[in-house]
Amino acid sequence: MKDKVKTIGVYSVCNTMGICVHEIDHCEDRVLASAYGENPQWCPMNEQTPEGGEEAEPGFSFGSFFVPFSEVMRV
């Protein structure tokens, strides 16, 4: 039986999809994340300036999505 990875936060993409955050590795600047909790993968942390914004916002890239930490809901 496969062990489930604990979810510590969720970013809602739409009403039917969420990106789960399982672990944050500050030493390596990466985040263990998955869609629906399936097949977690390490994603690089980075910053992105929101449209019309002046300051870069910290987050991580999950495929083509930028996930800002400020929008991840803690669980």
N, CA and C atoms as a LAMMPS dump frame, in Angstrom:
ITEM: TIMESTEP
0
ITEM: NUMBER OF ATOMS
225
ITEM: BOX BOUNDS ff ff ff
-5.0000000000000000e+02 5.0000000000000000e+02
-5.0000000000000000e+02 5.0000000000000000e+02
-5.0000000000000000e+02 5.0000000000000000e+02
ITEM: ATOMS id mol type element x y z
1 1 1 N 0.84 -1.181 0
2 1 2 C 0 0 0
3 1 3 C 0.888 1.248 0
4 2 1 N 0.554 2.217 -0.8
5 2 2 C 1.318 3.447 -0.945
6 2 3 C 0.959 4.432 0.166
7 3 1 N 2.003 5.062 0.761
8 3 2 C 1.758 6.065 1.802
9 3 3 C 1.276 7.364 1.184
10 4 1 N 0.296 7.968 1.818
11 4 2 C -0.197 9.278 1.369
12 4 3 C 0.706 10.361 1.934
13 5 1 N 0.915 11.408 1.149
14 5 2 C 1.707 12.54 1.583
15 5 3 C 0.757 13.541 2.236
16 6 1 N 1.158 14.073 3.381
17 6 2 C 0.329 15.033 4.113
18 6 3 C 0.23 16.347 3.339
19 7 1 N -0.954 16.92 3.275
20 7 2 C -1.186 18.209 2.622
21 7 3 C -1.178 19.3 3.677
22 8 1 N -0.374 20.361 3.444
23 8 2 C -0.313 21.461 4.408
24 8 3 C -1 22.725 3.891
25 9 1 N -1.327 22.757 2.584
26 9 2 C -2 23.913 2.005
27 9 3 C -2.561 23.584 0.636
28 10 1 N -3.524 24.386 0.185
29 10 2 C -4.16 24.163 -1.116
30 10 3 C -4.331 25.498 -1.832
31 11 1 N -4.027 25.493 -3.119
32 11 2 C -4.263 26.651 -3.988
33 11 3 C -5.372 26.258 -4.95
34 12 1 N -6.474 26.975 -4.923
35 12 2 C -7.609 26.669 -5.784
36 12 3 C -7.402 27.267 -7.172
37 13 1 N -7.363 26.411 -8.196
38 13 2 C -7.208 26.852 -9.576
39 13 3 C -8.576 27.19 -10.153
40 14 1 N -9.546 26.346 -9.893
41 14 2 C -10.938 26.568 -10.297
42 14 3 C -11.803 25.734 -9.357
43 15 1 N -13.099 25.643 -9.617
44 15 2 C -13.969 24.924 -8.683
45 15 3 C -13.778 23.412 -8.717
46 16 1 N -13.019 22.896 -9.686
47 16 2 C -12.799 21.454 -9.763
48 16 3 C -11.336 21.048 -9.657
49 17 1 N -10.419 21.994 -9.464
50 17 2 C -9 21.634 -9.367
51 17 3 C -8.3 22.445 -8.293
52 18 1 N -7.483 21.762 -7.533
53 18 2 C -6.653 22.409 -6.528
54 18 3 C -5.239 21.876 -6.592
55 19 1 N -4.28 22.74 -6.321
56 19 2 C -2.886 22.331 -6.24
57 19 3 C -2.557 22.2 -4.762
58 20 1 N -2.17 20.995 -4.356
59 20 2 C -1.86 20.712 -2.956
60 20 3 C -0.387 20.96 -2.687
61 21 1 N -0.099 21.63 -1.581
62 21 2 C 1.272 21.845 -1.125
63 21 3 C 1.513 20.853 0.005
64 22 1 N 2.573 20.048 -0.14
65 22 2 C 2.856 19.001 0.839
66 22 3 C 4.05 19.341 1.733
67 23 1 N 5.039 20.03 1.169
68 23 2 C 6.249 20.344 1.924
69 23 3 C 6.944 21.535 1.283
70 24 1 N 7.597 22.349 2.103
71 24 2 C 8.395 23.473 1.609
72 24 3 C 9.823 23.261 2.079
73 25 1 N 10.748 23.209 1.135
74 25 2 C 12.165 23.006 1.423
75 25 3 C 12.889 24.334 1.191
76 26 1 N 13.098 25.102 2.269
77 26 2 C 13.731 26.421 2.153
78 26 3 C 15.209 26.318 1.795
79 27 1 N 15.862 25.24 2.195
80 27 2 C 17.297 25.07 1.889
81 27 3 C 17.534 24.919 0.389
82 28 1 N 16.663 24.213 -0.291
83 28 2 C 16.806 23.959 -1.723
84 28 3 C 15.911 24.874 -2.571
85 29 1 N 15.153 25.771 -1.94
86 29 2 C 14.216 26.669 -2.633
87 29 3 C 13.279 25.902 -3.561
88 30 1 N 12.533 24.967 -2.96
89 30 2 C 11.592 24.17 -3.743
90 30 3 C 10.391 23.791 -2.882
91 31 1 N 9.319 23.391 -3.573
92 31 2 C 8.056 23.034 -2.922
93 31 3 C 7.598 21.69 -3.467
94 32 1 N 7.181 20.785 -2.584
95 32 2 C 6.604 19.516 -3.007
96 32 3 C 5.108 19.754 -3.192
97 33 1 N 4.632 19.657 -4.432
98 33 2 C 3.232 19.978 -4.742
99 33 3 C 2.652 18.946 -5.7
100 34 1 N 1.314 18.91 -5.755
101 34 2 C 0.622 17.971 -6.643
102 34 3 C -0.756 18.507 -6.994
103 35 1 N -1.322 17.957 -8.051
104 35 2 C -2.714 18.246 -8.404
105 35 3 C -3.566 17.144 -7.79
106 36 1 N -4.541 17.511 -7.005
107 36 2 C -5.459 16.575 -6.346
108 36 3 C -4.764 15.652 -5.348
109 37 1 N -3.509 15.913 -4.975
110 37 2 C -2.785 15.044 -4.055
111 37 3 C -2.144 13.844 -4.714
112 38 1 N -2.185 13.775 -6.03
113 38 2 C -1.632 12.643 -6.775
114 38 3 C -0.265 12.981 -7.356
115 39 1 N 0.672 12.06 -7.279
116 39 2 C 2.002 12.184 -7.886
117 39 3 C 2.709 13.494 -7.55
118 40 1 N 3.045 13.721 -6.289
119 40 2 C 3.737 14.958 -5.907
120 40 3 C 5.073 15.112 -6.634
121 41 1 N 5.416 16.354 -6.931
122 41 2 C 6.688 16.642 -7.594
123 41 3 C 7.298 17.898 -6.986
124 42 1 N 8.621 17.988 -7.035
125 42 2 C 9.317 19.167 -6.527
126 42 3 C 9.234 20.271 -7.561
127 43 1 N 8.854 21.457 -7.125
128 43 2 C 8.697 22.625 -7.996
129 43 3 C 9.592 23.75 -7.474
130 44 1 N 10.223 24.503 -8.375
131 44 2 C 11.113 25.57 -7.925
132 44 3 C 10.35 26.772 -7.366
133 45 1 N 10.889 27.327 -6.278
134 45 2 C 10.342 28.576 -5.743
135 45 3 C 10.895 29.727 -6.567
136 46 1 N 10.084 30.74 -6.784
137 46 2 C 10.525 31.933 -7.5
138 46 3 C 9.618 33.1 -7.126
139 47 1 N 9.828 34.212 -7.757
140 47 2 C 8.996 35.395 -7.536
141 47 3 C 8.446 35.873 -8.86
142 48 1 N 7.278 36.467 -8.817
143 48 2 C 6.658 36.999 -10.026
144 48 3 C 5.935 38.293 -9.65
145 49 1 N 6.021 39.275 -10.533
146 49 2 C 5.323 40.538 -10.317
147 49 3 C 3.929 40.432 -10.909
148 50 1 N 2.891 40.614 -10.087
149 50 2 C 1.53 40.542 -10.621
150 50 3 C 1.282 41.674 -11.615
151 51 1 N 0.362 41.44 -12.526
152 51 2 C 0.014 42.448 -13.527
153 51 3 C -0.423 43.733 -12.83
154 52 1 N 0.204 44.827 -13.176
155 52 2 C -0.118 46.109 -12.563
156 52 3 C 0.524 46.312 -11.201
157 53 1 N 1.257 45.3 -10.725
158 53 2 C 1.893 45.416 -9.415
159 53 3 C 3.293 45.986 -9.516
160 54 1 N 3.803 46.371 -8.384
161 54 2 C 5.146 46.951 -8.346
162 54 3 C 6.149 46.032 -7.66
163 55 1 N 5.696 45.208 -6.731
164 55 2 C 6.59 44.338 -5.988
165 55 3 C 6.409 42.891 -6.421
166 56 1 N 7.527 42.178 -6.493
167 56 2 C 7.479 40.754 -6.831
168 56 3 C 6.874 39.981 -5.657
169 57 1 N 6.09 38.959 -5.976
170 57 2 C 5.414 38.157 -4.969
171 57 3 C 6.047 36.762 -4.941
172 58 1 N 6.402 36.247 -3.743
173 58 2 C 7.004 34.922 -3.671
174 58 3 C 5.976 33.827 -3.916
175 59 1 N 6.439 32.735 -4.522
176 59 2 C 5.575 31.604 -4.798
177 59 3 C 6.379 30.498 -5.448
178 60 1 N 5.702 29.666 -6.247
179 60 2 C 6.396 28.594 -6.951
180 60 3 C 5.694 28.308 -8.271
181 61 1 N 6.411 27.675 -9.172
182 61 2 C 5.864 27.319 -10.477
183 61 3 C 5.432 25.863 -10.458
184 62 1 N 4.176 25.629 -10.817
185 62 2 C 3.637 24.272 -10.945
186 62 3 C 3.18 24.133 -12.386
187 63 1 N 4.005 23.52 -13.21
188 63 2 C 3.719 23.47 -14.643
189 63 3 C 3.688 24.886 -15.187
190 64 1 N 2.6 25.27 -15.845
191 64 2 C 2.478 26.62 -16.4
192 64 3 C 1.844 27.602 -15.415
193 65 1 N 1.473 27.127 -14.217
194 65 2 C 0.848 27.985 -13.205
195 65 3 C 1.9 28.584 -12.281
196 66 1 N 1.729 29.878 -11.958
197 66 2 C 2.492 30.477 -10.866
198 66 3 C 1.567 30.482 -9.659
199 67 1 N 2.022 29.893 -8.576
200 67 2 C 1.218 29.796 -7.366
201 67 3 C 1.811 30.734 -6.311
202 68 1 N 1.161 31.873 -6.048
203 68 2 C 1.666 32.789 -5.018
204 68 3 C 1.367 32.226 -3.622
205 69 1 N 2.37 32.263 -2.745
206 69 2 C 2.181 31.75 -1.393
207 69 3 C 1.04 32.456 -0.663
208 70 1 N 0.817 33.725 -0.971
209 70 2 C -0.238 34.479 -0.278
210 70 3 C -1.646 33.954 -0.599
211 71 1 N -1.782 33.155 -1.649
212 71 2 C -3.098 32.616 -2.026
213 71 3 C -3.255 31.137 -1.709
214 72 1 N -2.245 30.542 -1.06
215 72 2 C -2.349 29.144 -0.645
216 72 3 C -3.066 29.118 0.697
217 73 1 N -4.146 28.341 0.774
218 73 2 C -4.916 28.225 2.015
219 73 3 C -4.325 27.117 2.884
220 74 1 N -4.023 27.468 4.107
221 74 2 C -3.455 26.495 5.05
222 74 3 C -4.536 25.515 5.489
223 75 1 N -4.168 24.221 5.569
224 75 2 C -5.124 23.198 6.037
225 75 3 C -4.591 22.475 7.244
